Amino acid sequence: MTVRAAAVAGTWYPGTRGALTRQVDDYVNAAADPPPLDVRAVISPHAGIMFSGPVAAHAYKAAASCRYDVIALVGPSHFVAFDGVVVFPSGAFETPLGLIQIDEHSVQALSKASVVQLGTAPHAREHSLEMQLPFLARLLPGLPIVPMLMGFQRRDTILALAEALTAAFDGRRALLVASTDLSHYFDAREAVVLDGRVERLVAAFDGEGLLNLFEQYPEHERGRSVACGGGPAIAVMLAARGLGATASRVLRYAHSGDVSGDLSGVVGYLAAAMGVPTS
C-alpha cells in the first residue's frame, strides 16, 4: 500500500498522538456551537496549527455533527506547478493519529473528468491538505478521503472541477473540504478590508462572484490579494450548490496577528460551512 508520509508533523503541528489530540480538542472545545445546518462542504485554513487551528476548528465542529461516507479534500499546490487537478490515487495518508485511507472508488469516479489526473509527486511536500487531517482524524475518524491538489487556478480548471465533484458525489453523503488561507502579508487593517470581500461573498454563497473577484487580479497576485486556495474554494462552493446545499455560513474569521501580535504583515483565515438549514 502506498502511504503518503506526513510532511509537516512535528513542525506545523504536534508530531505525537497525545499532544496533537490535546491541541485539536482544545480548539474544538473553544469553538462556537455550530449553526443548524446539514453541512455538505466547509472552507478551512491551512497555516501552522497554532495560527489557523482555532479557526479551522469551527468548520470541523460544524461538520462533525453530520454523517458522511467520504471526504473530498481540495487544496492549492504550493510547490509544484501543473495544469488541472492531481488526485492521489490509492493507499493512505499518514498522521500522528493513524492512517487515513483513500477512497479508490471515488478516485476512479473523478478520474473520468478530463481535468483530473492521477499522481503522487505534487502531494509529497504539500501542507494544504495535510493541515486538515488532524481535525478529520479526530472528529470524523474512519472516513476515507479523496485528496486533490489544484495546479494553475484558472477559470476552466475551477469550473471543470466543480462539475467533476458534482458528478462524482451525486447521491452520496460526501463532505467537500476547500483548503485556503486568505490575503497574505498586508498590514492587519488592509487585510481585514481585503478579506472582508471574500467573507461577504462566501456568506452570500456566491461562488461566481468570488471567481469574478479572483479574476480581477493578475494570476500571480490572486493568492496574495484574495486567497491562495481561491480556486479550490470556488470549485467547492459551486459543487456544494450542485449537490443540494442552499445556504452558507461564515463561522469564524481571524488573522495571524491575533496570535503573534505582529500586525505589520498578517495572513487571513476563514472558516465557513455550506449545507441545508435544519431549522
N, C-alpha and C positions, 0 to 999 in steps of 0.2 A: 504494500500500500504506500502510495506517495504521501508524505507528510510535509506540509509547508511549516518549517521551523519558525517559531516566534522570533521576530527580528528586533523588537524594542522592549521585550520583557526585561526588567531589571534596570531600565533606564527611563523610559517614558511612563512606566507603571511598575508596581512591585513584581518581582520575579518569583515570589514564593506564594503558595496557595493561601496560607494563613493571612499574610499581610495584604494580599490583594482582596481577599474576601472581606476583611475588616474595612478596607478603604471603600470598596463598592457599597457595602452595606451602610456605611456612614453617609455616603452621598445620597443613597436612595431613601434612607430614613429622614434625611433633612429636606428632601424634595416635597413639593406640594402634592396634595391628593390629586389624582388625575381627573379630568373632566368626564362627564358621562358620554363616552364615545366608544363605539366599537371600532378600534383602531385598525386600519389597514396599512398605514405607512407612517414612518417617522423620519424627521431630519435630525441629525445628531452631529456634534463636532468631533474633531479628531486630534486635538493637541495633546500634550502631555496630560496625564490624568489629573494632576493637581490643579491644572488650569481649566480644562474642559469637562472634567468628570462631574463637577457639581451641576453643570448644565445638562450634559448627556443623561444624567440620572432621571431628569424629569421626563424625557422621551421614553426611556425604558420602563419607568414606573407605570406610565400610561399603557404601554404595550403589554406589560406583564399581567394586566387584569383581563386579557383576552386570550382566545385559543387559536393556535396556528398548527400547521403541519410542516411548514418550511419557511425559511427566512432568506430573502434575496437581498444581498448587500451590493450597493453600487457606490464606488468611490473614485476619486481622481487618481491618475498615475502621476506621482511627483518626480520620478526618476527616469522613466523610460517613455520615449515619445513614439506614438504609433497612431494609425487610423483605426477607428472603430472601437470595439469593446472586447477585451480579453477575459474569458471566463476560465477559472481554474477547473480542470476537467474532472478530477476524481481524487479520492483519498480523504485527507483530513487536514485541518489547521490546528497547530499546537498552541495551547495556552497553559499557564500555570494551574488552571482549574480543570485541565484534562483536554483530550482531543475533541474537536467539533467536526463531525462527519460532513462530507459534501453530498448533496442530493443529486446523484448522477442522472436520475430520471428527468429532473428539471433542467439540468445542464443540456441534455440531449434535446429537450423541447426548445430551449433557447437557441441552440446551435443551428436550428432551421433558418434563422434570420441571417440575412447576408451581412448585417452589421457586426455579428458576433463571430469571434474566432476563439479556438481553444488554445490555452498555453499557460505556462507556469512562470516564465522568466520575469515578466513585469511585476509579479506578486512577491518576489523574493525579499526585497527591501522595503516594500510599501507599507506605510503605517496607517493609511486612511481607513482600511478595513480592520486591521488588527486592533485599533483602538476601540472598536465596537465590541470585540469579542469578550472582554471581561464582564460586561453587562449582560450580554447574551448568555454566556456560560452560567452566570449566577442566577439570573432572573427567568430565563427560558431554557433551562437545561434539557439536553437530549434532542433538541430540534436540529435537523440538518440545515446547512447553509448552501447558498449559491453565490460564490464570491466573484464579483465583476469589477473590472477596472476600465474606466473610460480614458482613452488617449486624448487626441485633439478634440476639444469640446465645441464642435461646430453644429449648426442647426440640423443638418441632415442626420448626423450621428445621434443627436439628442432625440429627435422625433422618431427615428427608426428604433432606438432602444425602448422608448415609451410604447411603441406598437408591439415590439417583441415581448416585453414584460406583460402587457395586457393579454396577448395571445397565449403565452406560456402558463400563466397562472389563473386564467379564467376558470371559474368553478372550484378553485382551491382556496384553502384558508392560508394565505401567504401574507407574511409581514414584509413589506418593502422598506428597506433602510437606505436613505441617502446620507452619505458621509461628507460633510463640508464644514469648513470654517468660513467666516465672512471676510470683512476687509482686513488688510494686513499692513501694520506699521504706520498708520496715521496716528496723530495725537488723539487722545480719547474723545475730545469734543467733536472732532471731524468724523471719527469712526462711528460715533453714535448717530450722526446725521446720515452717513452713507449706509450703515446697517439698518437704519430705520426704514429706508426704501424697500429693502429685501423683506424686512419683518412685515411691513404692510401688505406686500404682495402675497406673502405666504399666508397671512391671516385671511386675506380675501380669496384664497385658494385660486390664485391667478397665475398658473404656470406659463401661459402665453405672455402675460405681462412681464414676468421675470425673465423670460427669454428675450423679449424686446429690450429690457434694461441691460441684460448681459451684452447684447449686440450693439449697444451704444458706445462701447469701448473697443479699441483695437484688441485683437486676440491676446496679445502679450500683457495687456493691462487688466483683463477681466478678473483674474484671480486676485489681484491686489485690491481693486476698487469695488468689486461686487462679492465674489465668493470663489474660492479655489476649486470647490466642487459644485459650481453652479450648474454645469451640465448634468451631473447625476441628480441634483436636487430637482431640476426642471423635469427630467425624464420620469422620476419617481412621482412627482406631483401629477403629471399628465396620466401616468399609468394608474395611479390610485383612483383618479376620477373614472378612468375607463373600467376599473374593477368594482365600481359601485360606491366609492367614497363621495360624500356630498358636502362635507364640512371640514374646515381646517382650523386648528387651534394652536396659536403660539403659546408655548408653555413656559419659556424662560429665555431671556437674553442677558448676556454678560460679556465682559471682555477681559483680557489677560491682566489689565491694570487693576481689576478688582481683587486679584490675588497678589500680584507682585508689588503693587503700589506705584509702579512706574507708568505714568500717563503720557509719556512723550511719544511712544510708539507701541500701539496695542494690536491685538488680534481679536476679532469679534467672534462670538459663539452664539448659536441659536438652537433651541430645542423646539420641535413642533410635531404635531400629530394630525393625521388626516384619517377620516373614517365616517361612520354613520352615527349621528346622535342617538342616544338610547333613552333620552327623556326630554 
